[in-house]
Amino acid sequence: MRDDEEAAGPDPVQPAPEGAAADPSSAPDARATGPDGPPGAPVRPPVLGTGTSPEVAELVAAAVRGDGPAIEALLGYVLPLALRYCRGRLVRLPGGARHHVDDVAQEVCVAVLCALPRYRDTGRPFEAFVYGIAAHKIADLQRAAMRGPGSTVIPPDDLPETPDDSLGPEERALLSSDAEWIKELLSYLPARQRELVLLRVADGLSAEETGEVLGMSPGAVRVAQHRALSRLRALAEETG
């Protein structure tokens, strides 16, 4: 070998001609279908405030179609949501309510599983659907505890007081009127305000929980709620 060949070193790798297929062994693995993991891995919950991520939306659609792995992965996503929601609600109650967190969260998962065949994507975040089920399960637990003879799990007198951001009697009366009429009134609200009212009233979410779903601060939720309900009252007076 000549000295000049040794100095030059090995031949440089030539770029592939245009149009040539790339070597699959050198390409990054693009098989992962989840946001951060391999196929079939549980989808990580979205960052608070972002609502339903595209990955979760696809997972929900597959689960509704009856795809077994998708259903399993979706329940793996739902359980932490339910645990967090139930823990936040039940630990504030006296007695042994906090010990029911795991049981209620499991009931939420079962309820979601049973509701999947009838679930329809209406444009609302899937997380709001889960929180709504959880709210009903917690309400069931409260009622059962109050009916039980001698039960001290959740004494009626010790139930949490209505939060400052709750709806007033007039607002609840307005929203409990004829369903078709209210549906028509809601259609006049901007989509964001309409969604907020439904989350707060229909699903019973707090201002903090509604903010997590819509990507708003609790204060912004309260302000938007006031504006939305004021608009509904004005519409009700105009059409009443």
Secondary structure, 3 states (H helix, E strand, C coil): CCHHHHHHCCCCCCCCCCCCCCCHHHCCCCCCCCCCCCCCCCCCCCCCCCCCCHHHHHHHHHHHCCCHHHHHHHHHHHHHHHHHHHHHHHCCCCCCHHHHHHHHHHHHHHHHHHHHHHCCCCCCCHHHHHHHHHHHHHHHHHHHHHHCCCCCCCCHHHCCCCCCCCCCHHHHHHHCCCHHHHHHHHCCCCHHHHHHHHHHHHCCCCHHHHHHHHCCCHHHHHHHHHHHHHHHHHHHHHHC
